[in-house]
């Protein structure tokens, strides 16, 4: 910090003021995943950003994945990870590990990290208070085991936590009508939760710059996409592969009433603050 003058610091805060006023008391949902969960410097920056937003009076909800940690734990018990169309095939043994790693290790570490930065965080999972209810997901006729398709989200536990000044951190599992526990894709869960909360923004932290017109050239970033343009971008092959489900989640959130959805680069330090508090923003915004 020593190379920034006091005047520069004051100017930064003055520039941020209209944004702080605009988002104060509004809800934003951050899907936390990718490199920002693994790299210590990035993790530190994300935790700082989230606590800062909360201290500015913004209602921040964190929805997290934990794919790499689950894969590591499965390796330790000698079980191979198997993916179908980008989604983890989840048998009963895998589901036990998913529940243990996501709701236990990853969720509690996230809470601890936010608390260490001076935030007040509360760990929740989709089973708490019957928050996320799901049926078994059959993807294009393919059986994915215990992977769930969200049927209903009750945001009462999230709103209760927010009203008491906590940052809710949500591990994405769901319960079926018969009590079966399902694994839920974290992007999908974040989009649904954002919609049910009437969030101002959904921010997906990813390991890419955003949507690129040419996937090999970061200078071709598309900063703003109207959701009506998405089918055409898929037909042109600009949106392809693993980007399709992420962008589908953004489209779904906007169609369900979220004001803006963003795919931003979690590999950039403080990308959340740049998105929230600057004119240029970062990544791709869906409107």
C-alpha positions in Angstrom: 0.0 0.0 0.0 2.9 2.3 0.7 3.3 3.4 -3.0 -0.3 4.8 -3.1 -0.6 8.4 -1.9 -3.3 9.4 0.6 -4.9 11.5 -2.2 -5.0 8.5 -4.5 -6.6 6.4 -1.8 -9.2 9.2 -1.2 -9.9 9.4 -5.0 -10.4 5.7 -5.2 -13.0 5.8 -2.4 -14.8 8.8 -3.9 -15.0 7.0 -7.3 -16.4 3.9 -5.5 -19.1 5.9 -3.6 -21.8 6.0 -6.3 -21.5 2.2 -6.6 -21.6 1.7 -2.9 -24.7 3.8 -2.7 -26.2 1.9 -5.7 -25.7 -1.6 -4.2 -26.2 -0.9 -0.5 -28.9 -3.2 0.8 -29.0 -5.0 -2.5 -28.2 -8.7 -2.7 -25.4 -10.2 -4.8 -24.7 -13.9 -5.2 -21.1 -14.9 -5.8 -20.4 -18.4 -7.2 -16.9 -19.2 -5.8 -14.9 -21.8 -7.7 -11.9 -22.5 -9.9 -8.3 -21.3 -9.3 -9.6 -18.7 -6.8 -10.3 -21.6 -4.4 -6.9 -23.2 -4.8 -4.3 -20.3 -5.2 -3.7 -18.7 -1.7 -3.1 -15.2 -3.1 -6.4 -15.3 -5.1 -8.3 -16.9 -2.2 -7.1 -14.1 0.1 -8.2 -11.4 -2.4 -11.7 -13.0 -2.9 -12.2 -13.2 0.9 -11.1 -9.5 1.3 -13.5 -8.5 -1.5 -16.5 -10.3 0.0 -15.9 -8.9 3.5 -15.5 -5.4 2.0 -18.8 -5.6 0.1 -20.6 -6.8 3.2 -19.1 -3.9 5.3 -20.4 -1.6 2.6 -24.0 -2.8 3.4 -24.2 -5.1 0.4 -26.0 -8.4 1.2 -23.5 -11.0 -0.1 -24.3 -14.7 -0.6 -21.5 -17.1 -1.5 -22.3 -20.4 -3.3 -19.3 -22.7 -3.6 -18.2 -25.8 -5.5 -15.3 -28.0 -4.5 -14.6 -30.2 -7.5 -10.8 -30.4 -7.1 -11.1 -31.2 -3.3 -13.7 -33.9 -4.1 -11.4 -35.4 -6.8 -8.4 -35.4 -4.3 -10.4 -37.2 -1.6 -11.8 -39.8 -4.1 -8.2 -40.4 -5.1 -7.2 -40.9 -1.5 -9.8 -43.6 -1.1 -8.8 -45.2 -4.4 -11.9 -44.2 -6.3 -11.7 -42.8 -9.8 -13.7 -39.6 -10.8 -16.0 -40.2 -13.8 -17.6 -37.3 -15.7 -20.5 -37.3 -18.1 -21.0 -34.1 -20.2 -19.0 -32.2 -17.6 -21.0 -33.4 -14.7 -19.6 -35.8 -12.1 -21.2 -39.2 -12.1 -22.2 -39.7 -8.5 -22.8 -43.1 -7.0 -23.7 -43.6 -3.3 -20.0 -43.9 -2.1 -19.1 -40.7 -4.1 -22.1 -38.9 -2.7 -20.9 -39.6 0.9 -17.5 -38.1 0.0 -19.2 -35.1 -1.8 -21.2 -34.4 1.3 -18.2 -34.8 3.7 -15.9 -32.6 1.6 -18.4 -29.9 0.5 -20.5 -29.4 3.6 -17.6 -30.3 5.9 -14.1 -29.3 4.8 -14.6 -26.8 2.0 -17.6 -25.0 3.6 -16.0 -24.6 7.0 -12.7 -23.5 5.6 -14.5 -20.8 3.7 -16.4 -19.6 6.8 -13.1 -19.6 8.8 -11.3 -17.6 6.0 -14.1 -15.0 5.9 -14.1 -14.7 9.7 -10.3 -14.2 9.7 -10.8 -11.2 7.3 -13.2 -9.7 9.8 -16.4 -10.9 8.2 -19.3 -12.7 9.9 -19.9 -15.9 7.9 -22.4 -18.7 8.4 -22.0 -22.1 6.7 -25.1 -23.6 5.2 -25.9 -26.5 2.8 -28.9 -27.2 0.6 -30.2 -29.7 3.1 -30.5 -27.0 5.9 -34.1 -26.0 6.4 -35.0 -27.9 3.3 -33.4 -25.1 1.3 -32.8 -27.0 -2.0 -35.2 -29.7 -3.1 -34.4 -31.8 -6.2 -35.3 -34.8 -8.3 -32.9 -37.1 -10.0 -31.4 -35.4 -13.1 -31.4 -37.4 -16.3 -29.3 -35.5 -18.8 -30.3 -36.2 -22.4 -31.3 -39.8 -21.4 -27.9 -40.3 -19.6 -28.1 -41.5 -15.9 -25.7 -39.4 -13.8 -26.4 -41.3 -10.5 -27.1 -39.1 -7.5 -27.0 -35.8 -9.4 -30.0 -33.6 -8.8 -32.2 -31.4 -10.9 -33.4 -28.4 -8.7 -37.2 -28.4 -8.2 -37.6 -25.8 -5.5 -35.4 -23.4 -3.5 -36.6 -22.0 -0.1 -34.4 -19.0 0.6 -35.8 -18.4 4.2 -32.6 -19.7 5.9 -30.5 -17.5 3.6 -32.6 -14.4 4.4 -32.6 -15.2 8.1 -28.7 -15.3 8.0 -28.5 -12.0 6.0 -30.9 -10.2 8.3 -28.6 -11.0 11.2 -25.6 -9.6 9.4 -24.0 -12.9 8.3 -22.5 -13.8 4.9 -24.2 -17.1 4.1 -21.8 -19.6 2.5 -23.8 -22.4 0.8 -22.6 -25.9 -0.2 -24.7 -27.2 -3.0 -26.5 -30.4 -2.1 -30.2 -31.1 -2.2 -32.7 -33.4 -0.7 -35.2 -35.5 -2.7 -38.9 -36.2 -1.8 -37.8 -39.7 -0.5 -34.9 -38.2 1.5 -32.2 -39.1 -1.1 -29.3 -36.6 -1.0 -28.3 -35.2 -4.4 -25.2 -33.5 -5.7 -26.1 -30.2 -7.4 -23.9 -28.3 -9.9 -22.8 -25.1 -8.1 -23.4 -22.8 -11.1 -26.9 -24.0 -11.5 -27.6 -23.7 -7.7 -26.1 -20.2 -7.7 -28.4 -19.1 -10.6 -31.5 -20.4 -8.9 -30.6 -19.0 -5.5 -29.9 -15.6 -7.1 -33.3 -15.7 -8.8 -35.2 -16.7 -5.7 -33.5 -13.9 -3.7 -34.3 -11.3 -6.3 -30.6 -10.6 -6.5 -29.2 -7.5 -8.2 -26.2 -9.5 -9.5 -25.0 -13.0 -10.0 -21.2 -13.3 -10.3 -19.6 -16.5 -11.5 -15.9 -16.6 -10.7 -14.2 -18.7 -13.4 -10.8 -19.5 -14.8 -11.4 -17.6 -18.0 -11.4 -13.9 -19.0 -15.1 -14.1 -20.0 -16.8 -14.9 -23.3 -14.3 -14.5 -26.1 -15.3 -14.1 -29.8 -12.1 -16.1 -30.6 -11.3 -18.4 -27.7 -7.6 -18.2 -28.4 -7.4 -14.4 -28.2 -8.2 -12.7 -24.9 -8.4 -9.3 -26.7 -11.7 -10.5 -28.3 -13.6 -10.4 -25.0 -17.3 -9.7 -25.5 -18.2 -7.3 -22.5 -22.0 -7.3 -22.8 -24.3 -10.0 -24.1 -28.1 -9.7 -24.3 -29.6 -13.1 -23.4 -31.6 -13.1 -26.6 -28.2 -13.3 -28.5 -27.1 -16.5 -26.8 -28.7 -19.1 -29.2 -27.1 -17.4 -32.2 -23.7 -17.3 -30.4 -24.0 -21.0 -29.7 -24.9 -21.7 -33.4 -21.8 -19.7 -34.5 -19.6 -21.8 -32.1 -18.6 -18.7 -30.1 -20.2 -20.3 -27.0 -19.2 -23.9 -26.9 -18.1 -26.8 -24.7 -17.9 -26.1 -21.0 -19.0 -22.5 -21.5 -22.5 -23.6 -22.6 -23.7 -24.7 -19.1 -22.2 -21.6 -17.4 -23.8 -19.2 -19.8 -27.1 -21.1 -19.6 -27.0 -20.4 -15.9 -26.5 -16.7 -16.5 -29.4 -16.7 -19.0 -31.6 -18.6 -16.6 -30.8 -16.1 -13.8 -31.6 -13.1 -15.9 -34.8 -14.6 -17.3 -35.9 -15.3 -13.7 -35.4 -11.6 -12.8 -31.8 -11.2 -11.7 -30.8 -7.8 -13.0 -27.3 -8.7 -14.2 -25.3 -11.9 -14.5 -21.5 -11.8 -14.9 -18.8 -14.3 -15.8 -15.5 -12.9 -14.5 -11.9 -14.0 -14.3 -11.2 -15.3 -10.8 -7.5 -15.4 -11.7 -7.4 -11.6 -11.6 -6.8 -10.2 -8.1 -9.8 -8.3 -6.7 -11.9 -9.0 -9.9 -15.1 -8.8 -7.8 -14.3 -5.3 -6.6 -13.4 -4.2 -10.1 -16.7 -5.6 -11.4 -18.7 -3.9 -8.6 -17.0 -0.6 -8.2 -15.7 0.5 -11.6 -17.2 1.9 -14.8 -15.4 -0.6 -17.0 -16.2 -3.8 -15.0 -14.5 -7.0 -15.9 -15.5 -10.1 -17.8 -18.8 -10.6 -19.7 -22.1 -9.2 -18.4 -25.4 -10.8 -19.4 -28.5 -8.5 -19.5 
